[in-house]
Amino acid sequence: MEGAIHPTDTSAFRDCFSLAWRNPYVLRLAFSAGIGGLLFGYDTGVISGALLYIRDDFKAVDKETVLQESIVSMAVAGAIVGAAVGGWLNDRYGRRTTILIADFLFFIGAVIMAAAPNPSLLIVGRVFVGLGVGMASMTSPLYISEASPAKIRGALVSTNGFLITGGQFLSYLINLAFTKAPGTWRWMLGVAGVPALVQFILMLLLPESPRWLYRKGREEEAKTILRKIYPAEDVEAEIQALKESVETEIQEKGSSEKINFVKLLKTKTVRRGLIAGVGLQVFQQFVGINTVMYYSPTIVQLAGFASNQTALLLSLVTAGLNALGSIVSIYLIDRTGRKKLLVFSLCGVIISLGVLSAVFHETTTHSPAVSAAETASFGGYMCPDYNSAGSSGGNWDCMKCLKASSPDCGFCASSTNKLLPGACLISNNTVKDTCHDDHKLWYTRGCPSKYGWLALIGLALYIIFFSPGMGTVPWIVNSEIYPLRFRGVCGGIAATANWISNLIVAQSFLSLTQAIGTSWTFLIFGVISVVALFFVLIFVPETKGLPIEEIEKMLEKRVLQLKFWKKRGDSELKKNQNV
């Protein structure tokens, strides 16, 4: 589709800025479609802060960990269906139409959530939002990829990743802006409909993907759009390459309407592409990124920061670092290559998760003790489990107090120093207000710790390493690794795998931390990251600078690319072209 091999010695990051002056139409296409990434990111980030206030409004949510996980993960469940249906919609009705449907669903979901009178309707709204996000998550990068010149394709698709992280950062700013407003979480969730409405209007003014149009026999429309995208001297070569690709597809009788799973697995290039693409999407989630993005304020509280506002503010830092990492990815993706970024990213993620595991181990094993005198000073509000422990209550510390469940208990820290022995009390609003009236801190999620700042450093390092590589590259690889005739279906399969993995992580994180502790939970993610590193080394090809047709030829002949660090010159690129 993209014709001849383009040299990649010059950074595509600079080329993107140059393109803005020479042909802003391409950037308009990329950023308009990329708002789908903004929707994805906003939904990911906004629920983490809104959940703090939903727990305050709905006591059933506050008491039931499973209900909290359901509010978070039902959007992910909707996204699984949305991604699966989106693959079929992409091939049948086109990329642009699919994005418009996604925007409509997202807007409806945002309205339902903002008006939800109970947790059940809130969950319904989350499902609608999830359907839209699932469609947008796989369609936006696909649309951008098919409307981008090969030389800057990676950088432009990376704008989708940047808008995902930008959406997450925006969601934390919105969360902070509405912490004092009446209806807090309703505003947080309702504002999500704005970017959906904006994208719907913009996409009505933009054309369909030229490659989808050509594939459907609408050749003149496709040529008109390609002439707007490519320089005059390149456009005929691009049209000819696209024509040859479609003719080859017809000869192979690979019509997407007749695709079935057996056919996909029997096609060598598709099978190898699916192994790499689906594997990357699964590992992107299983290394734990959305535990950080969905539950970032909760993790901050587990690290020893009691205030909702403080937790949101500190989480804003991690969201900002995530957005910054996406900018780094735009600069490096076509300069360094996909595989190098993945390997570097995973090495840093492994180290960061090791730090987090060690810090939370120290936090939980060195929490402040419970003082009988401090507890008695609150009169009849003593935690019943602590009271029934009698003389053995002298061995209680903050962590043991928070694990009491008949009823739930909280820890009121000492007024002189939060690390000194404090009081173990019944957890309710009256006790919380009494504790605050004495200028003390009230803990129900985590305990006071001198290691809290180290946990924040660990979270920051995790985001810094994850975002430029594992955060954006899986979506880029999946937008370019499949043959045209299978691209919508395979992209849908990979996106569905991503969302299923996302659901597993989102629905299990809080339960895991309660069952085995935060330290062991992060350690599990670290072990999975090691497995992911070996997977990338063995199964993921380097697609830097290759037109999409040449990637197909490369998959036909090559599987293992262990010497990914060696720079590919023009001679090797031509060799791949002639394979």
Secondary structure, DSSP 8 states (H G I E B T S, - for coil): ---S----SS-HHHHHHHHHHH-HHHHHHHHHHHHHHHHHHHHHHHHHHHHHHHHHH-HHHHH-HHHHHHHHHHHHHHHHHHHHHHHHHHHHH-HHHHHHHHHHHHHHHHHHHHH-SSHHHHHHHHHHHHHHHHHHHHHHHHHHHHTS-GGGHHHHHHHHHHHHHHHHHHHHHHHHHTTTSTTHHHHHHHTTHHHHHHHHHHHHTS---HHHHHHTT-HHHHHHHHHHHS-HHHHHHHHHHHHHHHHHHHHTT--GGG--HHHHHHSHHHHHHHHHHHHHHHHHHHTTHHHHHHHHHHHHHHTT---HHHHHHHHHHHHHHHHHHHHHHHHHTTTT-HHHHHHHHHHHHHHHHHHHHHHHHHHHHT--BB-HHHHHTTGGGB-HHHHHHGGGGGG-BHHHHHT-BTTBEEEE--SS-TTS-BEEEE-SHHHHHHHHHTT--EESSS---TTHHHHHHHHHHHHHHHTTTTTTHHHHHHHHSS-GGGHHHHHHHHHHHHHHHHHHHHHHHHHHHHHH-HHHHHHHHHHHHHHHHHHHHHH----TT--HHHHHHHHHH------TTS---HHHHHHHHH-
